[in-house]
Amino acid sequence: MWSWDITFLASSIRGAFYWLYLVEDIYSRKLVSWEIHENETAEHASVLIRKTCLTEGIHKDSLVLHSDNSSSMKGATILATLQKLGIVPSFSRPLVSDDNSYSESLFRTLKYTPVYPTKPFQNIEATCQWMDQFVQWYNGEYRQSAIPYVTPNQRHENIDT
């Protein structure tokens, strides 16, 4: 089972944001995929999910993908992609657009880590570079209490004993 969501990251242009799309494996808490875009679209989400399934070797009818109830998560484009890939969609409580505890917890870790930039990101390349470093730390070094103080990579690879 995976959880996915989208959040914004401040850019140096007032009122403009970069949009972080991310997919997390709920069992291991591993951040399995992410992308950053200058806008939020169902097409970006659809491509991310397809690429992630390919990278992670997901077979048809073997995955549940959880999200909140925002329009990006329930739009026709993403639902058609999920159906084509044989992925079962799962949604949070009705009428609650930001109720996705796994992804929200990951966003909190990301935005409140001591190395999160104090100033907005200068460009999308700098944003991606910072995110790449965060993912390496989060998956490879961050020991989580929710998975008995092992790293997401250790849990994902079943070497957490």
N, C-alpha and C positions, 0 to 999 in steps of 0.2 A: 504494500500500500504506500502510495506517495501522497504528499501534500504539496500544493503549489499556490503561489500567490504573486502579486505585483505590488511593489512599493516605489515611492519616489525618492530620489536623491537630489539634493539641491545643486543647481549649477551656478556658475558665476554670473549668469544673466538673470537679473531680477524678474521673478515670476515664471521662470523657465526651469524645468526639471529634467532629469534623466530617469528613465523608468527601468527598474530592476525586476526582471522576471526570474523567479527561481523555483526549483523543484527539489524537494527534500524527501528522502526515504524515511518513512516514519519508524521503522524497526531500528535502523542503525543511526538515524539522525544525520546521515551523510547528505551533504549538499551535492546532489548528483548532477545538477545542471543549472546554468544561469546564463542570462544574456542581459545586456543593457542597450536600451533604445532611446531615441529622442522623443518618442511618442508611444502611447498605449493603444495597441490595436489587437484585435482577435487574430489577425494573420500572424503577427509576431508570436503570439502564444501558441498557435497551431504548429508553426515551424519548430518552436522550442520543444514541444511535446513529441513531435515526430522524431526529431534528432536525438532526444534523450532516450526514447524507446530503442532506437537503433544502437546507440552507444552502449546502453545497459543490457542489450540482448533480450528485451522483453518480447514474449510471444503472445499471440492473439489470445484473448480471454484469460489472461493471467495477472491482470493488474486492476486495482481500484485506485482512482485518482480523486483525492479530496480537495475541495476548495470552498471558498465562501460563496455568497450569492450575488456577487457583483456582475455587472453586464458582461465584462470581459470573460468571466468564467462560465457564464450560461448562454453565451451567444451562439447563434446557429453555426458559425464557422468552427468554433472549438468543439461543439457537440458533434458535428459531422466528422471531424477528425478523430474524436474519441471512438465514435461508432465504427469508422473504417478500420481503426487499429484494434478493435475489440476490447477497448478499455471501458470499465464500468465507472461512470461518474458518481461522485458522492458529494453532497452539499451540506453546508452548515444549516443551522436553524433558519426557517423561513423568515423573511423580512429583516434579517440581520446581515448587512453587507460585509462586516469586518470580523466575523466570528470564525476564525480558523486558527486554533490555538497553537498548532505546531509551527505554522509559518510565522505567525505573529511573534512567537517566542524567538524564532531565529532572527527576525527583523530587529527585535529588541537587542539581542546579543550583538548583532552587526552594528547597530547605531549607537550602542552604549559601550562598546569596547574602547579601552583607553587610546587605541591608535586610530580611532575614527577621526577624520579630518575636522578641525575646528572651523575651517573656512570652506565655502562651497567648492565643488570640483570645477577646475578650469575648463575642461573639455571632456568629451566622451572617452578619449584614449586614456587620460589620467584616471578617469572613473573606472574603466576596465582594468587598468593596471593595479589600482588599489584593491579592487574586488578580487582579482586573481590572487593577490597576497593574502587577503582575508580568507579565501576558500582553502588555500594551502594550510594556513594556521588552524582554521576551524576543523577541517577534516582530519588533519594529521597530528595536531598538538593539543587541542582543546579537549580536556577530559570532562565528561558530562555526568552529573549526578543521576540523570534519568536513565543512563545506560551504565550503571555501576563504575563510574570514573574511568572509563576507557575512552578512546577517541572514536569518532564516527568511522574512520577507516578501519580500525581494529574490529569494531562490531560488524561492519559491512562485509569484511573478509573472514568473519567467524574465527578470529584469533584473539578473542577477548577473554579467554579463560586463564 
